[in-house]
Amino acid sequence: MQTSMPLPKYHRVYLVLKERLLDGLYNDRLPSELELTAEFEVSRVTIRKALGNLAAEGLIERTAGRGTRRVDHHGTPDKGTPGSVPPHLLDKLVAVNQSTTVQVLEHERLPATESVAATLRVEAGTEVLRVVRLRSTSEGPVSYIVTWLPATTFRGLTKTKLERKPILTLIEESGVKIASATQTVSAKQADSIVARHLALPVGAALLAVNRVVFDQDARPVQWLQGLYRPDRYEYEMKLSRANEADTASVWISRELTTHVQ
């Protein structure tokens, strides 16, 4: 029996909006209070309280007559220091994905926000493809993944194809040669949308993987933002000393393995 108290409605709205802001889903102007009221099916008072919390954190500013705007923090959100992912690891990631089933929840072309444009190195407003997928095993849902793709790589990536093959495989089949990737691993809390899809309570801890994949010309061809259930997904790294002669030990990554449980 679940004994934890449910989160207030305003806090659930706040969590969703905060994630959207940090992930670059809003370019400048946020939806109006009435639009948010309709989307979340809550009162206007609830929306105002959620927006008030975001304003207090400095994520938005609210001005009479101008509505609510995102506060510019000069580019993409801080994702930490990225780690390099070697090509052979990308092959392993494809193999892991092939052991799961995928459902495409969203598949839409839309103008790139400033954050998405900066990551994919395209002009703001350029058409990009946003795909939201839910990966599962026989045990249940494993991950909720948002992927952004530039026009040069999303041609032919239909919803049907994305449910049958991993995105990396489809990208390479389109003629793009994948060479490397950078990624960070951190932790996030499940908002109301992700929690529903991953069958977890709102606020549950998730493993967050942020990965940018590059082709042989060092151009970004994919930006992945994945949220994983820690009880069904394991991320293992093997480390070794960079220089045995050093008095200060520096550990570097030699190998990385993923396990879907």
C-alpha positions, 0 to 999 in steps of 0.5 A: 500500500502506498502511504506517501501523501500525494503532491498538491496540484500546483506542485505537479504543474510546477514540476512539469513546467520546470522540466519543460523550461530546463529542457528548452521546450519553450522558446520565449513566451509561455502559454497563457494562464487560460491555456495552462488551465485548460491543458492541466485541467486545474483552476487558475489559482493553481496555475498562478501558484505554480508560475509564482514558484517558477518566478521565485526561482528566476526561471520566468518573469511575469509582466502585466500586459506582456504575459509570462516569459522564459528568463534567458540563461544564455543558451542551453541548461547546464548539463555538467561536463560531458563525457565522451562515448566511443563508437563501440559503445554506441553499438552496445546501446543499439543492442540494448535497445533491441532487447526492449519494445518501444511505443512512440508517444509523440512524433511531431515536426516543430520550430527549434527553440533556442536551447534545441537549436544551440545543441543541434547547431541550427538556426532557432526556428529551424524545423526539427523532429521531436520524438517521445518514446516509451521503452519497456521489457516484460517487467514493464516500462523502463525509460521515457525518452525525448529525442530531437533530430535536425532535418538532415537526419529525420527524413523517412523516420516515420512513427512506424519505423521508429517502433520497429528499429532503434533511432541510431540504426535508422539514422545510419541506414539513411546514409549518416555515418555516426562517429561519436557522442557526448553525454552526461548522467545525473538524477531527476525527479519524475513529473506527473507526465513521466510518472504516469508512463513509467508507473511511478509516483510523482517525485520518484528518483530517475536516472537522467541521461543526456546524450548528443550524437555526432556524425563523422564531420562532428555535426550533431545528428541526435539529442537524446534526453532519457529518463530511466527507472533505476530499478530496471536500468543499470549504468556501469562504468569500468575505470582505470588509472590514467598514469600509474606514476602519478602521485595523484590518482586520476581515474578515466573511463575505459568501458561502459555497459548498460543493463536493462533488467 
